[in-house]
Amino acid sequence: MKLLVLGLSLCFFSSTWAAAPNLKPFSLRLEVPSKSETCDLLANEIGNRFTFQTGVGSRYACTGSRTIGSNETVYTIVLSYLAENEILPTQAIFGGSDSLGNPLSNIAVFATYSDCLAQQNVQEVNFQKETGLPVFVSYCEAASAGFDQGYSLTVEGFGKAQRQLHIYSNVYSYSANDSSVLTGVMKAIASSGGDIVLNIKGQVFYYSEYNIHVTVSDVARVASESECQQQGSSLQSIATSESMNGLTVLCTGKTPDIYITLVGVGGLSEPDSPEAIPTDYFSFADCMADRARVGQNLSSDGAKVLGEICGKSDDNKSYRMDVYLKNI
């Protein structure tokens, strides 16, 4: 029976090629979980999906199988087809590059193959809902980049996606590992229309029409939570004036190094250091008490003052004032 099917497939390909000489041979290699099916049955299903989604006929070959872990079987399936150009799937990669498309490398998101498979059905549903494309296949791959061993998950379909998969992964601030920061990040993403589908190992995966620029900035370092909290409303006002949204102001870190951390969508300008501001202050109270005077002087000189923030100087012995001005 297999020989007969293969012979008919070869005859079909030969006749199709003769009728349309501009068609060229291509193939697509897949390594997919067995889902308790035989390779031939699964390959036939995948081939039918390929034809339905692309409108291009194909033939399949099961070229191998292997076992991952104790009992997870993975089949290697090759689909061959004729087309004017190679047909590439749209991909959502949990552990790949920032958006849909072929990743340069995959990083470990899931610790084990079983952990990855546990997300497979959920993320297939999310893929179809968010991209508007039917799922072609999904599979787990061993990480090819980074130091952590583990697996990434890829979901594929054919066509133009309505929304793309993006990732937020913060490594740029002292507060990056603070759980409250991650909560603020998710709030910011949701406020800009992002649909979060996975939060794992400090990484937030979400679908959106575009990459949402989330800022996590440790604006100043102070000695206590009280010094941070006294300036929360000022920082919120500054960020709002800078057209940021989805804002959260947090006090992160531990005494004596508390960070005033801003989380939101958009960017915060670098503070100015006008000559009218003293180089340093003996205490936090001295700095706070001088804010009104500095702001008044700058305003009188024609500057648009958004606000002032007091924080420790680099020498840890004094305080400095950062002033945020609006460019006019």
C-alpha positions in Angstrom: 0.0 0.0 0.0 2.8 2.5 0.9 4.6 1.7 -2.4 1.3 2.3 -4.3 0.8 5.7 -2.5 4.3 6.7 -3.1 4.1 5.8 -6.8 0.9 7.8 -7.2 2.5 10.7 -5.4 5.5 10.6 -7.6 3.3 10.4 -10.7 1.3 13.4 -9.4 4.4 15.5 -8.8 5.8 14.6 -12.2 2.7 15.5 -14.0 2.2 18.7 -12.0 5.8 19.7 -12.7 5.4 19.0 -16.4 2.2 21.1 -16.5 3.8 24.0 -14.7 7.5 24.1 -15.3 7.9 27.3 -13.2 7.3 25.2 -10.1 10.3 24.2 -8.1 10.7 21.4 -5.5 10.9 22.3 -1.8 10.7 20.4 1.4 9.8 21.2 5.1 11.4 19.2 7.9 9.5 18.9 11.2 10.2 17.3 14.5 6.9 17.0 16.3 5.6 15.1 19.4 3.8 11.9 18.6 0.6 12.7 20.6 0.3 8.9 20.9 -0.3 8.5 17.1 1.7 6.5 14.6 4.1 8.5 12.5 2.2 7.7 9.2 -1.1 8.8 10.7 0.3 12.1 12.2 2.3 12.8 9.0 -0.9 12.4 6.9 -2.8 14.8 9.2 0.0 17.4 8.9 0.2 17.0 5.1 -3.6 17.5 4.9 -3.3 20.6 7.0 -0.5 22.0 4.9 -2.6 21.5 1.7 -5.7 23.1 3.3 -3.8 26.1 4.7 -1.6 26.8 1.7 -3.5 25.4 -1.3 -0.4 23.4 -2.3 -0.3 19.6 -2.6 2.4 17.7 -0.7 3.7 14.3 0.0 5.2 13.1 3.3 7.9 10.8 4.6 8.6 9.6 8.1 12.4 9.7 8.4 13.0 8.9 12.0 11.9 9.0 15.6 13.6 9.4 19.0 12.7 9.4 22.7 13.1 12.5 24.9 13.2 11.9 28.6 11.6 8.7 29.8 8.7 8.2 27.3 8.2 11.2 25.0 8.4 10.2 21.4 9.3 12.7 18.7 8.8 12.0 15.0 10.9 13.5 12.1 8.6 14.2 9.2 9.5 15.7 5.8 6.9 17.3 3.6 7.8 17.7 -0.1 5.9 20.1 -2.4 6.2 22.0 -5.6 5.8 25.8 -5.7 7.1 28.9 -7.3 8.7 30.0 -4.0 9.4 28.4 -0.7 6.4 28.5 1.6 7.5 29.6 5.1 5.2 29.4 8.2 4.5 32.3 10.5 5.9 31.4 13.9 5.3 32.3 17.5 8.3 31.3 19.5 8.3 31.1 23.2 12.1 31.4 23.7 13.1 32.8 20.3 13.5 36.3 18.9 11.3 39.1 20.0 8.6 38.7 17.3 7.1 36.2 14.9 9.5 34.9 12.3 12.5 32.6 12.3 14.7 33.1 15.4 18.4 33.3 15.2 18.6 31.2 18.3 16.3 29.7 21.0 16.7 30.3 24.7 15.4 28.0 27.4 12.0 29.0 28.7 10.8 25.6 30.0 13.0 23.5 32.2 11.9 20.1 30.8 10.3 18.7 27.7 7.2 17.8 29.6 6.9 21.4 30.9 7.0 22.6 27.3 4.4 20.1 26.2 2.1 21.1 29.0 1.8 24.6 27.4 1.3 23.3 23.9 -2.5 23.1 23.7 -2.9 26.4 25.6 -0.6 28.3 23.3 -2.2 26.8 20.2 -5.5 28.2 21.3 -3.9 31.6 22.0 -2.0 31.6 18.7 -5.2 31.0 16.7 -7.2 33.6 18.7 -4.5 36.3 18.5 -3.0 35.8 15.0 -6.3 34.8 13.3 -4.4 31.9 11.7 -5.2 28.2 12.1 -2.5 26.2 13.7 -0.3 24.1 11.4 2.0 22.4 14.0 3.6 23.1 17.3 6.7 21.6 18.8 9.3 21.9 21.5 13.0 22.3 20.8 16.1 22.1 22.9 17.6 25.6 23.6 20.4 26.5 21.3 21.6 29.7 23.0 22.3 30.8 26.6 23.7 28.9 29.5 20.5 27.4 30.8 19.4 24.0 29.5 15.8 23.6 28.6 13.3 23.9 25.8 11.4 26.5 23.7 8.0 26.2 22.2 7.1 27.1 18.6 3.6 27.4 17.2 3.2 27.7 13.4 0.6 28.7 10.9 0.4 30.0 7.4 -0.6 33.6 6.4 -0.2 37.1 7.7 -0.8 37.4 11.5 -3.1 40.0 12.9 -1.1 40.3 16.1 2.5 39.2 16.8 4.1 37.5 19.8 6.5 39.7 21.8 8.6 39.2 24.9 9.5 41.5 27.8 12.6 40.5 29.6 14.3 43.1 31.9 17.9 42.9 32.7 18.8 46.6 32.9 17.8 47.7 36.4 18.8 46.8 39.9 15.1 46.1 40.6 14.7 43.6 37.7 14.0 40.6 40.0 11.5 42.3 42.2 8.1 40.6 41.9 6.3 44.0 42.2 8.2 45.2 39.2 7.0 42.3 37.1 3.4 43.1 38.2 3.9 46.7 37.1 5.3 45.5 33.8 2.2 43.4 33.1 0.0 46.3 34.1 1.8 48.5 31.6 1.5 45.9 28.8 -2.2 45.4 29.4 -2.8 49.2 29.5 -1.5 49.4 25.9 -3.6 46.6 24.6 -1.2 43.7 24.9 -2.6 40.3 25.7 -0.3 38.4 28.1 -0.3 34.7 27.5 2.7 33.5 29.5 4.7 34.8 32.5 7.6 32.6 33.3 11.1 33.0 34.8 10.8 36.8 34.7 9.8 36.9 31.1 6.4 38.1 29.9 5.1 36.9 26.5 2.3 38.8 25.0 0.5 39.4 21.7 0.2 42.8 20.2 0.2 44.6 16.9 3.5 46.1 17.8 6.2 45.8 20.4 5.2 47.7 23.5 8.1 49.8 24.9 8.0 49.2 28.6 10.4 51.3 30.7 11.7 50.0 34.1 13.9 52.7 35.5 15.6 53.1 38.9 15.2 56.8 39.0 17.0 57.5 42.3 18.5 55.8 45.3 17.5 56.8 48.8 18.1 55.6 52.3 14.5 54.5 53.3 11.1 53.6 52.0 9.8 56.8 53.6 12.2 58.9 51.4 10.9 57.0 48.4 7.2 57.3 49.2 7.5 61.1 49.8 8.5 61.4 46.1 6.1 58.9 44.5 3.5 61.5 43.4 6.2 63.8 42.0 7.6 61.1 39.9 4.2 60.1 38.7 3.5 63.7 37.7 6.8 63.9 35.8 6.2 60.7 33.9 2.6 61.7 33.0 3.9 65.0 31.7 6.3 62.9 29.5 3.3 61.2 28.0 4.0 57.8 29.7 1.1 55.6 30.6 0.3 52.4 32.5 2.4 53.9 35.3 3.5 52.3 38.6 5.9 53.9 41.0 7.6 51.4 43.4 10.1 51.4 46.3 12.4 48.5 45.7 15.6 47.1 47.2 16.6 47.0 50.9 17.6 49.6 53.4 20.0 51.5 53.2 19.7 51.3 49.4 16.1 51.8 48.4 15.4 52.5 44.7 12.6 54.8 43.4 11.5 52.6 40.5 9.3 53.7 37.7 7.5 51.2 35.5 5.4 52.3 32.5 5.0 52.5 28.7 7.1 55.1 27.0 10.4 56.8 27.9 11.5 59.2 30.6 13.9 61.9 29.7 17.3 62.3 31.3 17.2 64.8 34.2 19.0 68.2 33.8 21.6 69.6 36.2 21.2 73.4 35.9 24.0 75.5 37.5 21.3 76.9 39.8 21.2 73.6 41.7 23.9 73.0 44.5 26.2 70.1 43.8 25.0 68.3 46.8 23.0 68.6 50.0 23.9 67.4 53.5 20.7 65.5 54.0 17.5 64.3 52.3 15.5 67.0 54.2 17.8 69.7 52.9 17.3 68.6 49.3 13.5 68.3 49.6 13.3 71.8 51.3 15.2 73.4 48.4 13.0 72.0 45.6 10.5 74.9 45.6 13.3 77.5 45.4 15.1 75.7 42.6 11.9 75.2 40.6 10.9 78.9 41.0 14.3 80.1 39.8 14.3 77.9 36.7 10.7 78.8 35.9 11.6 82.5 36.2 14.4 81.9 33.6 11.8 80.5 31.2 12.2 76.8 31.8 9.2 74.4 31.9 9.9 72.5 35.2 8.1 69.1 35.4 9.5 68.2 38.8 12.4 67.5 41.1 13.6 64.2 42.6 16.1 63.9 45.5 18.5 60.9 45.7 21.8 59.8 47.1 24.9 61.1 45.5 27.5 58.6 44.2 29.7 59.1 47.2 26.8 57.9 49.5 27.5 60.8 51.9 25.2 63.4 50.5 22.1 64.0 48.4 21.7 65.5 45.0 18.6 67.0 43.1 17.7 65.9 39.6 15.4 68.3 37.8 13.2 67.2 34.9 12.5 69.9 32.3 10.2 69.9 29.3 11.8 70.7 26.0 10.1 73.8 24.6 
